Amino acid sequence: MLIAGKYDVPDECPEKCALRPDTFYQGCICTRCPVLICKKDEDGLCLVGEEDFREDWAEEWERFFRDGTIPELPLQTKEKKDG
């Protein structure tokens, strides 16, 4: 799937994802992963649309799925911190 208009991530969670927790909980990294939050359900609904996913996070997730680099996901963008 293409998130934030240009970052390619898998459509499905990789079976051997290095970040997958033993048990799923509200604060686990999966709740920030585009594979989970951009995936549409049977009604075509999702938490965040692929095109609306944060670009800074999208870049981090693409890198993670490409080479395993652990994503750094700041809560605020640099623009908001500075301004």
PyRosetta script that sets phi, psi and omega in degrees:
from pyrosetta import init, pose_from_sequence

init()
pose = pose_from_sequence("MLIAGKYDVPDECPEKCALRPDTFYQGCICTRCPVLICKKDEDGLCLVGEEDFREDWAEEWERFFRDGTIPELPLQTKEKKDG")
pose.set_psi(1, 151.1)
pose.set_omega(1, 179.1)
pose.set_phi(2, -103.8)
pose.set_psi(2, 118.8)
pose.set_omega(2, -179.9)
pose.set_phi(3, -110.1)
pose.set_psi(3, 151.8)
pose.set_omega(3, -177.8)
pose.set_phi(4, 52.7)
pose.set_psi(4, 27.8)
pose.set_omega(4, 174.8)
pose.set_phi(5, 80.6)
pose.set_psi(5, -11.5)
pose.set_omega(5, -176.7)
pose.set_phi(6, -155.3)
pose.set_psi(6, 0.6)
pose.set_omega(6, -177.0)
pose.set_phi(7, -107.4)
pose.set_psi(7, 125.2)
pose.set_omega(7, -174.9)
pose.set_phi(8, -93.0)
pose.set_psi(8, 123.9)
pose.set_omega(8, 175.4)
pose.set_phi(9, -132.1)
pose.set_psi(9, 161.1)
pose.set_omega(9, -179.1)
pose.set_phi(10, -64.2)
pose.set_psi(10, 156.7)
pose.set_omega(10, 175.3)
pose.set_phi(11, -80.8)
pose.set_psi(11, -24.0)
pose.set_omega(11, -178.1)
pose.set_phi(12, -127.2)
pose.set_psi(12, 152.8)
pose.set_omega(12, 178.0)
pose.set_phi(13, -64.5)
pose.set_psi(13, 126.3)
pose.set_omega(13, 177.6)
pose.set_phi(14, -61.4)
pose.set_psi(14, 137.5)
pose.set_omega(14, -176.9)
pose.set_phi(15, -57.9)
pose.set_psi(15, -36.8)
pose.set_omega(15, -177.9)
pose.set_phi(16, -109.9)
pose.set_psi(16, 45.9)
pose.set_omega(16, 179.4)
pose.set_phi(17, -62.8)
pose.set_psi(17, 127.3)
pose.set_omega(17, -178.1)
pose.set_phi(18, -67.3)
pose.set_psi(18, -17.7)
pose.set_omega(18, -178.5)
pose.set_phi(19, -99.9)
pose.set_psi(19, -4.6)
pose.set_omega(19, -176.9)
pose.set_phi(20, -65.3)
pose.set_psi(20, 122.6)
pose.set_omega(20, 179.7)
pose.set_phi(21, -77.8)
pose.set_psi(21, 163.0)
pose.set_omega(21, 176.9)
pose.set_phi(22, -63.5)
pose.set_psi(22, -38.9)
pose.set_omega(22, 175.8)
pose.set_phi(23, -130.8)
pose.set_psi(23, 143.3)
pose.set_omega(23, -179.6)
pose.set_phi(24, -80.8)
pose.set_psi(24, 134.2)
pose.set_omega(24, 176.5)
pose.set_phi(25, -143.5)
pose.set_psi(25, 165.0)
pose.set_omega(25, -171.3)
pose.set_phi(26, -56.9)
pose.set_psi(26, -36.4)
pose.set_omega(26, -176.6)
pose.set_phi(27, -95.5)
pose.set_psi(27, 7.2)
pose.set_omega(27, -178.2)
pose.set_phi(28, -70.7)
pose.set_psi(28, 159.7)
pose.set_omega(28, -176.5)
pose.set_phi(29, -59.8)
pose.set_psi(29, -25.7)
pose.set_omega(29, 179.5)
pose.set_phi(30, -59.5)
pose.set_psi(30, -29.5)
pose.set_omega(30, -178.6)
pose.set_phi(31, -73.1)
pose.set_psi(31, -4.8)
pose.set_omega(31, 176.2)
pose.set_phi(32, -112.0)
pose.set_psi(32, -4.3)
pose.set_omega(32, -175.3)
pose.set_phi(33, -80.3)
pose.set_psi(33, 131.3)
pose.set_omega(33, -179.8)
pose.set_phi(34, -63.4)
pose.set_psi(34, -26.4)
pose.set_omega(34, 179.1)
pose.set_phi(35, -61.0)
pose.set_psi(35, -36.8)
pose.set_omega(35, 179.6)
pose.set_phi(36, -85.5)
pose.set_psi(36, -49.4)
pose.set_omega(36, -170.5)
pose.set_phi(37, -83.9)
pose.set_psi(37, -15.7)
pose.set_omega(37, 177.3)
pose.set_phi(38, -100.3)
pose.set_psi(38, -5.9)
pose.set_omega(38, -178.5)
pose.set_phi(39, -73.4)
pose.set_psi(39, 130.0)
pose.set_omega(39, -178.9)
pose.set_phi(40, -82.9)
pose.set_psi(40, 140.5)
pose.set_omega(40, 176.0)
pose.set_phi(41, -83.4)
pose.set_psi(41, -173.4)
pose.set_omega(41, -176.1)
pose.set_phi(42, -63.5)
pose.set_psi(42, -19.2)
pose.set_omega(42, 177.2)
pose.set_phi(43, -93.9)
pose.set_psi(43, 1.8)
pose.set_omega(43, 179.9)
pose.set_phi(44, 82.7)
pose.set_psi(44, 14.1)
pose.set_omega(44, -179.7)
pose.set_phi(45, -98.8)
pose.set_psi(45, 149.2)
pose.set_omega(45, 176.3)
pose.set_phi(46, -147.3)
pose.set_psi(46, 166.9)
pose.set_omega(46, 179.5)
pose.set_phi(47, -70.6)
pose.set_psi(47, -43.8)
pose.set_omega(47, 179.2)
pose.set_phi(48, -136.6)
pose.set_psi(48, 128.4)
pose.set_omega(48, 177.7)
pose.set_phi(49, -65.5)
pose.set_psi(49, 147.1)
pose.set_omega(49, -179.4)
pose.set_phi(50, -51.8)
pose.set_psi(50, -43.0)
pose.set_omega(50, -177.8)
pose.set_phi(51, -72.9)
pose.set_psi(51, -18.7)
pose.set_omega(51, -178.1)
pose.set_phi(52, -95.8)
pose.set_psi(52, -1.9)
pose.set_omega(52, -178.8)
pose.set_phi(53, -65.9)
pose.set_psi(53, 138.9)
pose.set_omega(53, -178.6)
pose.set_phi(54, -55.5)
pose.set_psi(54, 129.9)
pose.set_omega(54, -176.7)
pose.set_phi(55, -63.9)
pose.set_psi(55, -40.7)
pose.set_omega(55, -179.4)
pose.set_phi(56, -64.5)
pose.set_psi(56, -39.4)
pose.set_omega(56, 177.3)
pose.set_phi(57, -71.5)
pose.set_psi(57, -37.9)
pose.set_omega(57, -179.9)
pose.set_phi(58, -58.5)
pose.set_psi(58, -43.8)
pose.set_omega(58, 178.7)
pose.set_phi(59, -61.7)
pose.set_psi(59, -41.8)
pose.set_omega(59, 178.8)
pose.set_phi(60, -64.2)
pose.set_psi(60, -44.1)
pose.set_omega(60, -179.6)
pose.set_phi(61, -67.0)
pose.set_psi(61, -39.2)
pose.set_omega(61, 177.8)
pose.set_phi(62, -60.4)
pose.set_psi(62, -43.7)
pose.set_omega(62, 178.5)
pose.set_phi(63, -61.6)
pose.set_psi(63, -43.1)
pose.set_omega(63, 179.0)
pose.set_phi(64, -59.1)
pose.set_psi(64, -49.0)
pose.set_omega(64, -178.1)
pose.set_phi(65, -69.7)
pose.set_psi(65, -24.3)
pose.set_omega(65, 179.1)
pose.set_phi(66, -80.4)
pose.set_psi(66, -48.5)
pose.set_omega(66, -172.9)
pose.set_phi(67, -132.5)
pose.set_psi(67, 4.9)
pose.set_omega(67, 175.0)
pose.set_phi(68, 87.3)
pose.set_psi(68, 4.0)
pose.set_omega(68, 178.6)
pose.set_phi(69, -64.8)
pose.set_psi(69, 124.9)
pose.set_omega(69, -178.7)
pose.set_phi(70, -63.0)
pose.set_psi(70, 127.8)
pose.set_omega(70, -176.6)
pose.set_phi(71, -70.2)
pose.set_psi(71, 139.2)
pose.set_omega(71, 171.6)
pose.set_phi(72, -101.6)
pose.set_psi(72, 117.7)
pose.set_omega(72, -172.3)
pose.set_phi(73, -122.0)
pose.set_psi(73, 82.6)
pose.set_omega(73, 179.2)
pose.set_phi(74, -65.3)
pose.set_psi(74, 147.8)
pose.set_omega(74, 179.9)
pose.set_phi(75, -70.7)
pose.set_psi(75, -32.5)
pose.set_omega(75, 179.3)
pose.set_phi(76, -115.9)
pose.set_psi(76, 148.2)
pose.set_omega(76, 175.2)
pose.set_phi(77, -76.8)
pose.set_psi(77, 160.0)
pose.set_omega(77, 179.9)
pose.set_phi(78, -57.7)
pose.set_psi(78, -37.4)
pose.set_omega(78, -179.4)
pose.set_phi(79, -60.7)
pose.set_psi(79, -41.8)
pose.set_omega(79, -179.1)
pose.set_phi(80, -71.5)
pose.set_psi(80, -34.1)
pose.set_omega(80, 177.6)
pose.set_phi(81, -64.6)
pose.set_psi(81, -43.9)
pose.set_omega(81, -175.9)
pose.set_phi(82, -75.4)
pose.set_psi(82, -31.6)
pose.set_omega(82, -172.0)
pose.set_phi(83, -108.4)
pose.dump_pdb("model.pdb")
